[in-house]
Amino acid sequence: MKTPAIVAIVVAATAVASYGGYRYAMHRMMAPQPPAAVSTDRKVLYWYDPMVPQQKFDKPGKSPFMDMQLVPKYADEGGDEGKVTISPRVTQNLGIRTAAATLGSLEPRMEAVGSVGWN
């Protein structure tokens, strides 16, 4: 008679503890993040939202567009408009190979792998 009551209490306590842990984790994930620390040795030109880089702001904070932290644009950063860069890690993972472009003609021969079957 006491065993079913004890089992019910243990199950209820486990359920309450699980729900409390879930709510605590969700609260921690949704808590606002403090703004990124600004290094004082570099001059910040302006702050911008990475999703809307055309809009510039004069101080750090949250973006009104995407609710993201604004990112600083420093004076010593080179202008990267018109450049495409790929990190070395992504290059390695994708197996990207590069070669210098040269002027020449292509061979008219083409090789392909296939199989022939009887219909």
C-alpha contacts under 8 A as a table, 3 or more apart, distances in Angstrom:
res1	aa1	res2	aa2	distance
1	M	4	P	6.26
1	M	5	A	7.23
2	K	5	A	5.35
2	K	6	I	6.24
3	T	6	I	5.14
3	T	7	V	6.15
4	P	7	V	5.05
4	P	8	A	6.08
5	A	8	A	5.08
5	A	9	I	6.19
6	I	9	I	5.09
6	I	10	V	6.17
7	V	10	V	5.12
7	V	11	V	6.11
8	A	11	V	5.15
8	A	12	A	6.08
9	I	12	A	5.10
9	I	13	A	6.03
10	V	13	A	5.10
10	V	14	T	6.07
11	V	14	T	5.10
11	V	15	A	6.15
12	A	15	A	5.07
12	A	16	V	6.16
13	A	16	V	5.12
13	A	17	A	6.06
14	T	17	A	5.11
14	T	18	S	6.03
15	A	18	S	5.12
15	A	19	Y	6.12
16	V	19	Y	5.17
16	V	20	G	6.08
17	A	20	G	5.05
17	A	21	G	6.11
18	S	21	G	5.12
18	S	22	Y	6.16
19	Y	22	Y	5.05
19	Y	23	R	6.17
20	G	23	R	5.15
20	G	24	Y	6.09
21	G	24	Y	5.06
21	G	25	A	6.13
22	Y	25	A	5.18
22	Y	26	M	6.18
23	R	26	M	5.10
23	R	27	H	6.06
24	Y	27	H	5.07
24	Y	28	R	6.24
25	A	28	R	5.13
25	A	29	M	6.21
26	M	29	M	5.09
26	M	30	M	6.16
27	H	30	M	5.26
27	H	31	A	6.08
28	R	31	A	5.29
35	P	60	P	7.28
35	P	61	G	6.51
35	P	69	Q	6.87
39	S	42	R	6.17
40	T	43	K	7.20
42	R	74	Y	6.66
42	R	75	A	7.40
42	R	76	D	7.56
43	K	74	Y	5.71
43	K	75	A	5.69
43	K	76	D	7.69
44	V	47	W	7.63
44	V	72	P	6.17
44	V	73	K	5.78
44	V	74	Y	4.43
44	V	75	A	6.05
45	L	72	P	7.48
45	L	73	K	5.67
45	L	74	Y	5.44
45	L	75	A	5.65
46	Y	56	K	6.20
46	Y	57	F	5.84
46	Y	58	D	5.38
46	Y	59	K	7.17
46	Y	72	P	6.02
46	Y	73	K	5.51
46	Y	74	Y	7.42
47	W	56	K	5.76
47	W	57	F	4.93
47	W	58	D	6.05
47	W	59	K	6.28
47	W	60	P	6.22
47	W	70	L	5.78
47	W	71	V	5.38
47	W	72	P	4.41
47	W	73	K	5.87
48	Y	52	V	7.34
48	Y	53	P	5.67
48	Y	54	Q	7.64
48	Y	55	Q	6.21
48	Y	56	K	4.95
48	Y	57	F	5.96
48	Y	63	S	7.93
48	Y	70	L	5.23
48	Y	71	V	5.34
48	Y	72	P	6.46
48	Y	73	K	7.29
49	D	52	V	5.18
49	D	53	P	5.44
49	D	55	Q	7.11
49	D	56	K	7.67
49	D	63	S	6.03
49	D	66	M	7.95
49	D	68	M	7.08
49	D	69	Q	7.19
49	D	70	L	4.97
49	D	71	V	6.20
50	P	53	P	5.29
50	P	70	L	7.39
50	P	71	V	6.95
51	M	66	M	7.31
52	V	55	Q	6.05
52	V	65	F	7.75
53	P	56	K	7.18
57	F	60	P	7.51
60	P	69	Q	7.65
60	P	70	L	5.85
60	P	71	V	7.54
60	P	72	P	7.63
61	G	69	Q	5.85
61	G	70	L	5.77
62	K	67	D	5.59
62	K	68	M	5.34
62	K	69	Q	4.57
62	K	70	L	5.75
63	S	66	M	5.85
63	S	67	D	4.90
63	S	68	M	5.25
63	S	69	Q	6.09
63	S	70	L	5.93
64	P	67	D	5.73
65	F	68	M	7.98
73	K	77	E	7.34
74	Y	77	E	5.52
75	A	78	G	7.97
80	D	83	K	5.50
86	I	90	V	6.62
86	I	91	T	6.56
87	S	90	V	5.42
87	S	91	T	6.33
88	P	91	T	4.95
88	P	92	Q	6.10
89	R	92	Q	5.16
89	R	93	N	6.17
90	V	93	N	5.02
90	V	94	L	6.03
91	T	94	L	5.37
91	T	95	G	5.96
91	T	96	I	5.29
92	Q	95	G	5.17
92	Q	96	I	6.69
107	E	110	M	7.76
